[in-house]
Amino acid sequence: MLMQSDKDFGVIFVDDASTDGTVDRINEFLRGVDLDYEIYVNEERTRSAAWNQYQAVIKHVKNPNSKIMILDADDALYDNNSFDRIKKAENFLPFTSIKYEAGVLGYDSAIPRQGIPSPMYRIDEPYHLRYFNAWLYKAVPESMYYKDGELIAAGSDLAFIYPVIDLLDKKFNICNFLVYKWNNHLRNHNDHFLRLNEQRINCDYIKNREKMSPLTQEEIQEIKDNWNT
């Protein structure tokens, strides 16, 4: 992140009640670095990445129109121009003449049907659609983060991504370039492998859950108007 050509960003580090000195190491690493950052620390471990991201955005982001980009511990930005490339893509939607509220959803793999927006829902795995307007975090009901009364842990990112795709009803753009690269050398420590069966079960549950109704522009505006309440 620090090597990005576009420096217009801040960072929220999310720490899920770790016990390995993560917060101290972040502060030490960034000592003397010109970076606007916050550290959001859970008091109790949740094991749910999407829930942690939701809490961090709600508590630290002041503007509902802020762009939120999620970068997991096992991901890296593709190159030093990733942020710049995303911003340019946001202002160039080749698929439609309408500028939708959603901005761009970043994609970390080969694009299905290059240049054509695929619904990628209940058919294809949506991978990491990870670039959202902040207001979407309040648009997705908290119940979507739960399964059988417990926070969804394995596969938790889909608990947020799938409702977003429903709510926007194809009114989003897919980057036709790589935003991320996966640090697969972490394979032996990666949740996708350590809890693969739980990942598959939860993904099937989320895919088959009842779809949400798309948001109207009036509903979007109401969420924005009540962002800080």
Backbone as numpy.savetxt, mean C-alpha at the origin, in Angstrom:
# Nx Ny Nz CAx CAy CAz Cx Cy Cz
15.54 4.64 -0.67 14.71 5.85 -0.67 15.57 7.10 -0.67
16.65 7.07 0.10 17.49 8.25 0.23 18.21 8.60 -1.06
18.29 7.66 -2.00 18.99 7.89 -3.26 18.06 8.35 -4.38
16.76 8.56 -4.07 15.81 8.96 -5.09 16.14 10.35 -5.63
15.97 10.51 -6.95 16.22 11.82 -7.57 15.17 12.83 -7.13
13.92 12.37 -6.90 12.84 13.22 -6.41 12.89 13.18 -4.88
13.19 14.30 -4.25 13.36 14.35 -2.80 12.10 14.82 -2.06
11.01 15.02 -2.79 9.79 15.57 -2.19 8.96 14.45 -1.56
9.41 13.94 -0.43 8.66 12.89 0.25 9.07 12.84 1.72
8.19 12.27 2.52 8.49 11.98 3.91 8.31 10.49 4.13
8.77 9.99 5.27 8.72 8.56 5.53 8.09 8.29 6.89
7.21 7.29 6.92 6.70 6.77 8.19 7.23 5.34 8.32
8.09 5.12 9.28 8.57 3.77 9.57 7.57 3.12 10.52
7.14 1.91 10.21 6.17 1.20 11.03 6.86 0.03 11.72
6.83 0.06 13.05 7.48 -0.98 13.84 6.42 -1.74 14.62
6.31 -3.04 14.37 5.25 -3.84 14.97 5.71 -4.44 16.31
5.97 -3.54 17.28 6.37 -3.95 18.63 7.57 -4.90 18.60
8.56 -4.57 17.78 9.74 -5.44 17.68 10.59 -5.33 18.93
11.46 -6.31 19.12 12.32 -6.33 20.31 13.80 -6.37 19.92
14.11 -5.95 18.69 15.49 -6.07 18.20 16.20 -4.73 18.06
15.65 -3.69 18.70 16.31 -2.39 18.64 16.12 -1.66 17.33
15.07 -1.98 16.59 14.83 -1.37 15.28 14.75 0.16 15.35
13.98 0.67 16.29 13.79 2.12 16.38 15.12 2.83 16.62
15.93 2.31 17.52 17.24 2.92 17.79 18.13 2.89 16.56
18.05 1.79 15.81 18.90 1.65 14.62 18.47 2.62 13.52
17.15 2.82 13.38 16.66 3.79 12.39 17.15 5.19 12.74
16.97 5.58 14.01 17.39 6.92 14.43 18.90 7.11 14.28
19.66 6.09 14.57 21.11 6.19 14.43 21.50 6.30 12.96
20.86 5.51 12.11 21.18 5.52 10.68 20.86 6.86 10.05
19.78 7.50 10.52 19.33 8.75 9.91 19.85 9.99 10.64
20.72 9.80 11.59 21.29 10.93 12.31 22.06 11.82 11.32
21.68 13.09 11.24 22.35 14.01 10.33 21.85 13.96 8.91
20.88 13.07 8.62 20.31 12.96 7.26 19.11 13.90 7.15
19.01 14.63 6.06 17.91 15.56 5.83 16.70 14.79 5.31
15.91 14.27 6.23 14.74 13.48 5.86 13.63 13.73 6.87
12.44 14.04 6.37 11.26 14.23 7.21 10.68 12.85 7.51
10.82 12.38 8.74 10.32 11.04 9.03 9.69 10.95 10.42
8.78 9.97 10.53 8.14 9.63 11.79 8.34 8.12 12.00
8.27 7.68 13.25 8.31 6.24 13.53 7.04 5.89 14.29
6.23 5.02 13.69 5.00 4.58 14.34 5.26 3.22 14.97
5.11 3.13 16.27 5.41 1.89 17.00 4.15 1.36 17.66
3.81 0.11 17.38 2.70 -0.53 18.08 3.14 -0.92 19.49
2.22 -0.78 20.43 2.52 -1.22 21.79 2.42 -2.74 21.91
1.53 -3.33 21.10 1.40 -4.78 21.08 1.53 -5.27 19.64
2.14 -6.43 19.47 2.39 -6.98 18.14 1.08 -7.42 17.49
0.82 -6.97 16.26 -0.41 -7.34 15.55 -0.20 -8.39 14.47
1.00 -8.43 13.89 1.35 -9.35 12.80 0.59 -9.00 11.51
-0.12 -7.89 11.46 -0.91 -7.52 10.29 -0.34 -6.25 9.65
0.34 -6.43 8.54 0.99 -5.29 7.88 -0.02 -4.23 7.45
-1.13 -4.67 6.85 -2.13 -3.72 6.35 -2.75 -2.92 7.49
-3.02 -3.56 8.62 -3.59 -2.86 9.77 -2.60 -1.85 10.30
-1.33 -2.21 10.36 -0.30 -1.29 10.84 -0.17 -0.08 9.93
-0.23 -0.32 8.63 -0.15 0.79 7.67 -1.35 1.71 7.83
-2.51 1.13 8.01 -3.74 1.92 8.21 -3.58 2.84 9.42
-3.15 2.27 10.54 -2.99 3.05 11.76 -1.96 4.16 11.57
-0.86 3.86 10.90 0.20 4.85 10.70 -0.28 6.02 9.85
-1.03 5.72 8.78 -1.54 6.77 7.90 -2.56 7.63 8.62
-3.50 7.00 9.31 -4.55 7.73 10.02 -3.95 8.67 11.08
-2.91 8.21 11.75 -2.37 8.98 12.87 -1.32 10.01 12.45
-0.66 9.82 11.33 0.46 10.70 10.98 0.25 11.55 9.73
-0.65 11.15 8.83 -0.83 11.88 7.58 -1.95 12.91 7.74
-1.64 14.16 7.51 -2.59 15.24 7.78 -3.45 15.62 6.57
-3.00 15.28 5.38 -3.71 15.69 4.15 -4.31 14.47 3.47
-5.64 14.43 3.27 -6.27 13.26 2.65 -5.84 13.02 1.22
-5.29 14.06 0.57 -4.83 13.91 -0.81 -3.37 13.49 -0.92
-2.73 13.27 0.22 -1.34 12.80 0.19 -1.26 11.45 -0.52
-0.17 11.26 -1.22 0.05 9.98 -1.88 0.82 9.07 -0.92
0.32 7.87 -0.73 0.95 6.92 0.17 1.54 5.78 -0.66
2.82 5.55 -0.50 3.48 4.44 -1.18 3.99 3.48 -0.13
3.64 2.21 -0.25 4.03 1.19 0.72 5.28 0.46 0.22
6.27 0.36 1.08 7.49 -0.37 0.75 7.76 -1.35 1.88
7.58 -2.62 1.62 7.80 -3.64 2.65 9.29 -3.85 2.90
9.56 -4.54 4.01 10.96 -4.80 4.37 11.64 -5.72 3.37
10.86 -6.49 2.61 11.46 -7.38 1.62 11.37 -6.81 0.20
11.08 -5.52 0.09 11.03 -4.84 -1.22 12.12 -3.78 -1.30
12.47 -3.43 -2.51 13.35 -2.28 -2.74 12.78 -1.50 -3.91
13.02 -0.19 -3.95 12.63 0.59 -5.11 13.47 0.15 -6.30
12.86 0.17 -7.47 13.51 -0.40 -8.66 14.81 0.32 -9.00
14.78 1.67 -8.93 16.00 2.43 -9.20 15.86 3.80 -8.54
16.79 4.70 -8.83 16.80 6.01 -8.18 15.73 6.96 -8.72
15.02 6.56 -9.77 14.02 7.43 -10.38 12.59 6.92 -10.19
12.40 6.00 -9.26 11.07 5.40 -9.08 10.01 6.44 -8.73
10.30 7.33 -7.77 9.31 8.33 -7.37 9.00 9.28 -8.53
10.01 9.71 -9.23 9.84 10.61 -10.36 8.99 9.96 -11.44
9.22 8.69 -11.69 8.49 7.97 -12.73 7.02 7.81 -12.37
6.75 7.57 -11.08 5.37 7.43 -10.62 4.62 8.74 -10.80
5.23 9.85 -10.42 4.57 11.15 -10.53 4.25 11.47 -11.99
5.15 11.15 -12.89 4.90 11.40 -14.32 3.75 10.52 -14.81
3.71 9.28 -14.34 2.64 8.37 -14.76 1.29 8.86 -14.27
1.26 9.47 -13.09 0.01 9.96 -12.53 -0.65 10.99 -13.42
0.17 11.76 -14.13 -0.36 12.83 -14.97 -0.49 12.41 -16.42
-0.27 11.13 -16.68 -0.42 10.65 -18.05 -1.16 9.33 -18.01
-2.48 9.40 -18.20 -3.29 8.20 -18.19 -3.69 7.85 -19.63
-2.99 6.94 -20.26 -3.27 6.64 -21.67 -4.57 5.91 -21.88
-5.17 5.39 -20.79 -6.36 4.55 -20.96 -7.66 5.35 -20.97
-7.63 6.58 -20.48 -8.87 7.34 -20.34 -8.57 8.83 -20.32
-9.53 9.61 -20.68 -9.35 11.06 -20.65 -9.74 11.63 -19.28
-10.26 10.78 -18.40 -10.70 11.23 -17.08 -9.57 11.08 -16.08
-9.32 12.11 -15.27 -8.31 12.05 -14.22 -9.02 11.58 -12.95
-8.81 10.34 -12.60 -9.51 9.78 -11.45 -8.82 10.16 -10.15
-9.60 10.09 -9.08 -9.10 10.42 -7.76 -7.99 9.47 -7.29
-7.96 8.28 -7.82 -7.13 7.24 -7.24 -5.65 7.40 -7.50
-5.27 8.14 -8.51 -3.86 8.22 -8.84 -3.39 6.94 -9.49
-2.19 6.52 -9.19 -1.59 5.34 -9.82 -1.42 4.24 -8.79
-1.71 3.02 -9.20 -1.43 1.87 -8.35 -0.14 1.23 -8.84
0.89 1.26 -8.03 2.19 0.72 -8.43 2.15 -0.79 -8.54
2.88 -1.33 -9.48 2.86 -2.76 -9.78 4.28 -3.26 -9.81
4.53 -4.44 -9.24 5.92 -4.88 -9.11 6.27 -6.07 -9.99
5.49 -6.33 -11.02 5.77 -7.49 -11.87 5.42 -7.14 -13.30
5.55 -8.11 -14.20 5.19 -7.86 -15.59 3.72 -7.48 -15.67
3.39 -6.49 -16.47 2.02 -6.00 -16.54 1.18 -6.91 -17.42
0.05 -7.40 -16.93 -0.81 -8.23 -17.77 -1.41 -7.39 -18.89
-1.39 -7.91 -20.09 -1.94 -7.19 -21.25 -1.36 -5.79 -21.30
-0.11 -5.71 -21.60 0.65 -4.45 -21.54 -0.14 -3.28 -22.12
-0.28 -2.22 -21.33 -0.94 -1.01 -21.80 -2.44 -1.02 -21.64
-3.00 -2.14 -21.15 -4.46 -2.22 -20.98 -4.76 -2.46 -19.51
-5.64 -1.67 -18.89 -5.91 -1.85 -17.47 -6.73 -3.11 -17.22
-6.13 -4.10 -16.61 -6.85 -5.32 -16.27 -7.56 -5.13 -14.93
-8.76 -5.68 -14.76 -9.41 -5.57 -13.46 -8.61 -6.27 -12.35
-7.86 -7.29 -12.69 -6.99 -8.00 -11.74 -7.68 -8.28 -10.41
-8.88 -8.73 -10.47 -9.62 -8.97 -9.24 -10.45 -10.23 -9.38
-10.28 -11.13 -8.43 -10.96 -12.42 -8.44 -10.61 -13.24 -9.67
-9.62 -12.78 -10.41 -9.14 -13.52 -11.58 -7.63 -13.66 -11.47
-6.94 -12.52 -11.45 -5.49 -12.50 -11.36 -5.05 -12.02 -9.99
-3.90 -12.50 -9.55 -3.30 -12.01 -8.31 -2.89 -10.55 -8.50
-3.31 -9.62 -7.61 -3.01 -8.21 -7.83 -1.60 -7.79 -7.41
-0.82 -8.72 -6.88 0.55 -8.40 -6.48 0.56 -7.15 -5.59
1.54 -6.29 -5.78 1.67 -5.14 -4.89 1.13 -3.88 -5.56
-0.16 -3.66 -5.42 -0.76 -2.41 -5.89 -0.62 -1.43 -4.74
0.45 -0.65 -4.73 0.86 0.00 -3.51 1.08 1.49 -3.61
0.24 2.21 -4.31 0.38 3.67 -4.37 -1.01 4.26 -4.33
-1.38 4.82 -3.18 -2.77 5.21 -2.94 -2.88 6.64 -2.45
-4.06 7.23 -2.67 -4.39 8.48 -1.99 -4.72 8.15 -0.53
-4.32 9.02 0.38 -4.49 8.73 1.80 -5.95 8.50 2.19
-6.88 9.22 1.55 -8.28 9.12 1.95 -8.83 7.70 1.81
-8.19 6.87 0.98 -8.68 5.51 0.80 -8.57 4.69 2.08
-7.69 5.10 2.98 -7.54 4.35 4.22 -8.78 4.49 5.11
-9.47 5.61 4.99 -10.73 5.75 5.73 -11.91 5.21 4.94
-11.72 5.02 3.65 -12.80 4.51 2.81 -13.00 3.01 3.02
-11.92 2.32 3.36 -12.00 0.87 3.58 -12.42 0.61 5.04
-13.56 -0.01 5.27 -14.02 -0.25 6.65 -13.02 -1.12 7.42
-12.93 -0.89 8.72 -12.00 -1.65 9.54 -12.32 -3.15 9.51
-13.58 -3.49 9.28 -13.97 -4.91 9.26 -13.26 -5.69 8.16
-12.80 -4.98 7.11 -12.12 -5.64 6.01 -10.75 -6.17 6.41
-10.23 -5.71 7.53 -8.92 -6.17 8.00 -9.03 -7.42 8.87
-10.26 -7.90 9.08 -10.48 -9.00 10.02 -11.01 -10.25 9.33
-10.71 -11.38 9.95 -11.26 -12.68 9.55 -11.53 -13.46 10.83
-12.77 -13.90 11.00 -13.18 -14.64 12.20 -12.83 -13.89 13.48
-13.00 -12.57 13.44 -12.78 -11.75 14.62 -11.33 -11.44 14.94
-10.40 -11.91 14.10 -8.98 -11.66 14.31 -8.42 -10.86 13.13
-7.44 -10.00 13.42 -6.77 -9.28 12.33 -6.14 -10.26 11.36
-6.31 -10.00 10.06 -5.69 -10.85 9.06 -4.18 -10.57 9.06
-3.40 -11.61 9.27 -1.94 -11.46 9.30 -1.36 -11.87 7.95
-1.24 -13.15 7.69 -0.72 -13.60 6.39 -1.67 -13.15 5.29
-1.12 -12.55 4.23 -1.95 -12.05 3.13 -2.68 -10.77 3.48
-2.22 -10.07 4.50 -2.98 -8.92 5.01 -3.05 -7.77 4.02
-2.05 -7.63 3.12 -2.09 -6.50 2.18 -3.31 -6.59 1.28
-3.74 -7.81 0.95 -4.93 -7.96 0.10 -6.20 -7.54 0.82
-6.17 -7.57 2.16 -7.34 -7.14 2.93 -7.62 -5.67 2.69
-6.61 -4.92 2.30 -6.78 -3.50 1.97 -6.91 -3.31 0.46
-6.07 -3.99 -0.31 -6.02 -3.77 -1.76 -7.32 -4.17 -2.44
-7.88 -5.32 -2.09 -9.08 -5.77 -2.78 -10.27 -4.84 -2.55
-10.55 -4.40 -1.31 -11.62 -3.41 -1.13 -11.37 -2.12 -1.90
-10.10 -1.69 -1.99 -9.78 -0.47 -2.75 -10.17 -0.64 -4.21
-9.84 -1.79 -4.79 -10.18 -2.04 -6.20 -11.70 -2.04 -6.37
-12.42 -2.62 -5.40 -13.88 -2.59 -5.45 -14.40 -1.16 -5.40
-13.93 -0.40 -4.43 -14.44 0.95 -4.19 -14.18 1.86 -5.38
-13.07 1.64 -6.09 -12.73 2.51 -7.22 -13.36 2.03 -8.53
-13.82 0.78 -8.55 -14.54 0.26 -9.72 -13.81 0.57 -11.02
-12.56 0.12 -11.13 -11.71 0.28 -12.32 -11.24 1.72 -12.53
-11.60 2.63 -11.64 -11.19 4.03 -11.80 -9.80 4.23 -11.20
-8.85 3.49 -11.72 -7.47 3.65 -11.28 -6.56 3.31 -12.45
-5.34 3.70 -12.32 -4.37 3.46 -13.38 -3.29 2.51 -12.88
-2.79 1.67 -13.76 -1.74 0.74 -13.42 -0.45 1.18 -14.09
0.61 1.30 -13.31 1.90 1.68 -13.90 2.37 0.57 -14.84
2.75 0.94 -16.06 3.29 -0.08 -16.96 4.81 -0.04 -16.94
5.35 0.03 -15.74 6.79 -0.03 -15.54 7.01 -0.59 -14.14
8.20 -1.03 -13.86 8.50 -1.60 -12.55 8.77 -0.50 -11.54
8.11 -0.60 -10.40 8.28 0.35 -9.31 9.17 -0.26 -8.23
8.99 -1.56 -8.00 9.70 -2.25 -6.96 10.56 -3.37 -7.55
11.44 -3.87 -6.72 12.03 -5.18 -6.97 12.02 -5.92 -5.65
11.83 -7.19 -5.72 11.68 -8.01 -4.53 13.03 -8.52 -4.08
13.36 -8.29 -2.81 14.62 -8.79 -2.26 14.46 -10.26 -1.89
14.46 -11.13 -2.90 14.16 -12.53 -2.62 15.30 -13.28 -1.93
16.42 -12.59 -1.68 17.45 -13.24 -0.88 17.00 -13.40 0.57
15.91 -12.71 0.92 15.35 -12.85 2.26 14.38 -14.03 2.35
14.38 -14.86 1.32 13.41 -15.95 1.19 13.20 -16.73 2.49
14.28 -17.13 3.15 14.16 -17.95 4.35 13.56 -17.21 5.54
13.45 -15.89 5.43 12.89 -15.09 6.52 11.59 -14.41 6.09
11.12 -14.73 4.89 9.97 -14.03 4.33 8.66 -14.70 4.73
7.70 -13.87 5.14 6.41 -14.37 5.61 5.70 -15.21 4.56
5.89 -14.85 3.28 5.20 -15.58 2.22 5.61 -17.04 2.20
6.83 -17.34 2.63 7.31 -18.71 2.65 7.12 -19.36 4.01
7.30 -18.59 5.06 7.18 -19.15 6.40 5.74 -19.56 6.72
4.77 -18.82 6.14 3.36 -19.13 6.39 2.60 -19.23 5.08
3.16 -19.99 4.15 2.60 -20.06 2.81 1.17 -20.59 2.81
0.90 -21.64 3.58 -0.44 -22.20 3.60 -1.46 -21.21 4.14
-1.07 -20.48 5.21 -1.96 -19.47 5.77 -2.18 -18.33 4.77
-1.12 -17.99 4.02 -1.26 -16.97 2.97 -2.33 -17.38 1.97
-2.24 -18.62 1.50 -3.18 -19.10 0.47 -4.61 -19.14 1.00
-4.78 -19.61 2.22 -6.12 -19.67 2.81 -6.71 -18.28 2.94
-5.93 -17.33 3.44 -6.43 -15.97 3.63 -6.71 -15.28 2.30
-5.84 -15.51 1.30 -6.07 -14.91 -0.02 -7.37 -15.42 -0.63
-7.65 -16.72 -0.49 -8.90 -17.28 -1.00 -10.09 -16.69 -0.27
-9.95 -16.51 1.03 -11.03 -15.90 1.83 -11.33 -14.49 1.34
-10.28 -13.70 1.14 -10.45 -12.30 0.72 -11.02 -12.22 -0.68
-10.55 -13.07 -1.58 -11.04 -13.06 -2.95 -12.53 -13.38 -3.03
-12.98 -14.30 -2.18 -14.35 -14.77 -2.25 -15.31 -14.00 -1.34
-14.78 -13.02 -0.63 -15.61 -12.21 0.24 -16.52 -11.32 -0.62
-17.64 -10.92 -0.08 -18.57 -10.07 -0.81 -17.90 -8.76 -1.22
-18.12 -8.37 -2.47 -17.51 -7.14 -2.98 -18.18 -5.91 -2.37
-17.40 -4.85 -2.30 -17.92 -3.59 -1.77 -18.49 -2.75 -2.91
-19.43 -1.88 -2.59 -20.03 -1.00 -3.59 -19.07 0.14 -3.93
-18.98 0.51 -5.21 -18.09 1.61 -5.60 -18.48 2.92 -4.94
-17.48 3.76 -4.68 -17.72 5.07 -4.08 -18.15 6.08 -5.13
-19.04 6.97 -4.74 -19.40 8.09 -5.60 -18.45 9.25 -5.29
-18.40 10.25 -6.17 -17.57 11.43 -5.92 -18.03 12.15 -4.66
-19.34 12.13 -4.39 -19.86 12.78 -3.18 -19.35 12.07 -1.93
-19.32 10.75 -1.96 -18.83 9.98 -0.81 -17.34 10.21 -0.60
-16.59 10.29 -1.70 -15.16 10.58 -1.60 -14.93 11.94 -0.95
-15.70 12.94 -1.38 -15.53 14.28 -0.84 -15.88 14.32 0.65
-16.89 13.56 1.04 -17.28 13.53 2.46 -16.15 12.93 3.32
-15.50 11.89 2.80 -14.37 11.29 3.52 -13.26 12.32 3.69
-12.97 13.05 2.62 -11.91 14.07 2.68 -12.26 15.17 3.67
-13.51 15.61 3.63 -13.95 16.71 4.50 -13.84 16.33 5.97
-13.99 15.03 6.27 -13.97 14.55 7.66 -12.67 13.83 8.00
-11.63 14.09 7.23 -10.36 13.37 7.40 -9.79 13.52 8.81
-9.84 14.70 9.37 -9.19 14.96 10.67 -10.12 14.81 11.86
-11.30 14.21 11.65 -12.23 14.04 12.77 -12.39 12.55 13.08
